[in-house]
Amino acid sequence: MKRRRQWGGGTWRWLSCSDWVKAVLGADRVRGGVPTRGSLEGCACALGGLRVRGGRSAPLPSLPAQAFLTLHIAVRCSCFLTLSSSVAAAAEWAFSFRVIMAGYEYVSPEQLAGFDKYKYSALDTNPLSLYVMHPFWNTIVKVFPTWLAPNLITFSGFMLLVFNFLLLTYFDPDFYASAPGHKHVPDWVWIVVGILNFVAYTLDGVDGKQARRTNSSTPLGELFDHGLDSWACVYFVVTVYSIFGRGPTGVSVFVLYLLLWVVLFSFILSHWEKYNTGVLFLPWGYDISQVTISFVYIVTAVVGVEAWYEPFLFNFLYRDLFTAMIIGCALCVTLPMSLLNFYRSYKSNSLKHNSIYEAMVPFFSPCLLFTLSTVWILRSPSDILEMHPRIFYFMVGTAFANITCQLIVCQMSSTRCPTLNWLLLPLFLVVATVIVGTTTSRLESVLLYTLTAAFTLAHIHYGVQVVKQLSRHFQIYPFSLRKPNSD
């Protein structure tokens, strides 16, 4: 017998598995247990939410789709609760959720119009990139067939970084594998990771050349490339961490957390520049770090992780060099060059935003994300970062990637960046719960894993829907050079 609870003029009702499957597969009405089609109320429900009282529908306040999706997953992972007075109303609510998942459009008409006017503008002044890597990439791109879509090259490179992350998750789940007295990562793994990291870096360098070679350059390609790069930051940094790991000869998980944020802010700094100046100044640190780390992976396979235990100069350990390189590159190269580029645009009256407030809006969400995640670490009753460092890093990196992707959409369409990202709402609720002090160690772990899953699904949903929307707008396929009307 199904449970019901009266509320106002309607009824809360738990959907059975069969009702849910029927609704999700396309039944937006259920009459007498038989699903039928044809209701427009399901679409209205997706736009504004519905409550059903006595068979009548009325609008409910709605949140952006990502906030709705994230809260839905986080709060209701194993069952589906709906307000209904009948099975038909319950199925319509379920159908509305399916519409939100499958058809919500994140890119506004104003932004689509901005994409139509967009012109790519970037400047690369890195000597390593100009005189070494670009000639190399010009040679490599000739190997690819002309029917191969540039976005497919971009996505392949990203998936290689994801594979590296998962491979080292298996062999070094808690970052202790490189510590003295622990079972080390096999040498062949470092070779594979080093080769794949360099291949991914190469694919990231040739995708744009393939687009120009096949005359298929579009704003979607740039957005797809930089959007995946924003998510790749966390995969790259966390994978590198396994070289040194934790322990007496390694780097603490909190120091790595801060280093991750140095990398994340360095990345978003470039897109903040473009948001204000209209020009993407490619950072020097990216090319240098990719080539260096690929080489270090291979060296680790040859000499073993024990080689990094020894000091390379006086009492200065290699882990200290690793930390100093990341911080030094950010403070001595990336930040000064960004401020210089911003100042030059200011002097030439070419800034796109006149007020300091509007110029700094893109930093609001990243700073709040940093604040909330840091407060969680410091106030955690179970020392959450020590318990689940890899998951915590991934949660932060995924939320950051979503924030950055929305900034990239705004900068390319010449629209205003949103002040706050809605994904920060469930994070705020979790942190508030932790601060209150009512969470146990097990509950806190469940909250972290649930929040990470919700962020991941919400970000994937955002990316998929934006790609679909822009593909329809530009009348192209994202992973094929064929035109939609050529079928």
Disulfide bonds with the S-S distance in Angstrom:
none
